[in-house]
Amino acid sequence: MSRVHDALRKAESAVQGQTAQPLPPMPQAPMPPRAGMAGPPAGTAVETPLTAPAAIFDPHGLLDRIEVIPFSPSPDASLLDPQNPGDTAGEEFRTLRTRLNHLKSLQPLKSLVVTSPSPAEGKSFTAANLALAQAQLEGNMTLLADFDFRRPVIHNLFQVPRSPGVTDYLQGRASLDEIIKRVNGTNLCIMPAGEAVLNPLELLNLREVKVILDTLPSIFNWIVLDTPPLLFAADANLLATLTSGTLMVVRIGSTTIDAVTRALQSLCQNNVLGIVVNGARRGDLYSKYTYYHSYYYSRPE
């Protein structure tokens, strides 16, 4: 570990010595392995060499350089449809969006951690649909970043490759241009988790995580991070100290008061913006909404 600390201190000293200089050019993508050299099998966790942190990136013109992908969600993902912004199923996320945007007008909110006390409470579902709802607003560039290196699902929801992603960038194996994809016809960009690693928490402690979370808000109005559950890993706790706010997702009939209490107590920084309740019956939420709006949508032209 002493060699790791020495390397990080040298990297930080080098970065601090360049603060008065222009940002360096984008690092080139790593060369593919030579013929005959076999890489690790797909999905295999790779031990991360933390002695070579990723280089500082140049954010200028990033949106013009990234790949544009079609919106092709998994059939069972239950994601909002960007081409149908008025569907009733997204009304709760638009309400959540409105409240967050109001908070942003009162305090600086740039990046948002979405987590839960325990697994299977709907945090990834909430993060993805909140990002889609934000991206529906004109000019509201939004980045959905998968920082759950342990059990990432964002790439499955949008049916995009898991790698290259965040872990590949932090290990110096991919440039920022390669790991961000823009959904065609929308203001939404996606950053998948990347290759599986054995040491996700150590990777998140790299200074480059703070650098990108501090720099990306110059490009995006909102950065939504999907992170591991609070009671099962310290990842979300660490990321909460590097972001502007935290949303906790709980599930009706599943999450206990004790779990919520322990999850809140586990946070090092008191920046919880609210709790999102997931799993309510659709009829309870939307019957009155549908009745109220049926007149508007059925009016003759």
RAKA-V347092 format. One line per field, one symbol per residue. phi: phi as a letter, one per 20 degrees, with the letter a starting at -180 (. if undefined). A space follows every 10 residues. Layout:
phi=???
//
This chain:
phi=.fffffffff fffffffdfe effffgffff ffffgneeef ggnffdfefe ecffffddff mgfedefdcf ecffgdelef egecfefffe ffffffgfff fffffdbfcd ccedbbfcfm dnffgfffff ffffffffme fcdddedefe bfcgfffelc ffcfbfffff emebefgeed cdfgmceddc cffnffcecf ffffefffff fffeegffdd fccddecfff edaegfffff fdceacdddc dfncfeffff ffffffffde cferdeednf fgffedffff ffeffffdff f
//
